Amino acid sequence: MLDPNIWEDENFGALTISARLLFIGMISHADDEGIGIGSAKVLKRAVFGFDEHISDEIVEALMQEIVEKMPNVLYYEVEGRQYFFFKNWKRYQRLHSPTPTKYPLPPGLNGKELPPSASDGYANVMTQWSNSVPGMMTSSIADELYRMIEDWNVHVEKLAWEHPDKPIQGYEAVSEAIAEGVRSVSHPNLKYVQAILKSWTLNGFKSRKASSVVEKAKKTTLTAEDLLVAKGKRRGNGL
């Protein structure tokens, strides 16, 4: 499935029209794990089969353009055969019964499951939010949760190797922040979860150190029920 938000992606927009067509063609020819044959000859036949003026060499140049401008795409070779891999495939594809790939995984992933940060970790955060916070999961909420995951990953990349937070993945941090929000205010909003993460980036993962930004956010998370309870207590009836 092609995410409609792709048309607003600046990296995608920076591609030439032919490279965009090839990129979309690669999505349609990838398997359920986001892997496909990365041979220029195969992709030429699969995507540009009706365009005799487009040669294998042109496709190779388009492939190079894609890998330079789309960090989501990885080209690799195993035993002389070329493949491509979409790193964030499972962020965009929601398959109920995916078929395991028949192709070798990228070097470093062979014999292992794909990293949760690229697949199940993000999906688990979405499920956790839906189960913890009342209301419909919207695309804007999903995008913001993903941004928080990526922001944390950027944060830990800058840390020294010996820092205790270095191994913490973005999806783990956001998941714990949601859980902390639920423990604190029952139904946290995005602003509150963001405040928790900001506090952790300053004071350490799962730090209990007081943070004014968290307290400020907490004041904005009162639900309608909270307000009724507070109003009743002020009147002395305790509801």
Beta strands, then each sheet from edge to edge (+ up, - down):
strand 1: 35-37
strand 2: 73-78
strand 3: 81-86
sheet 1: 1+ 3- 2+
end
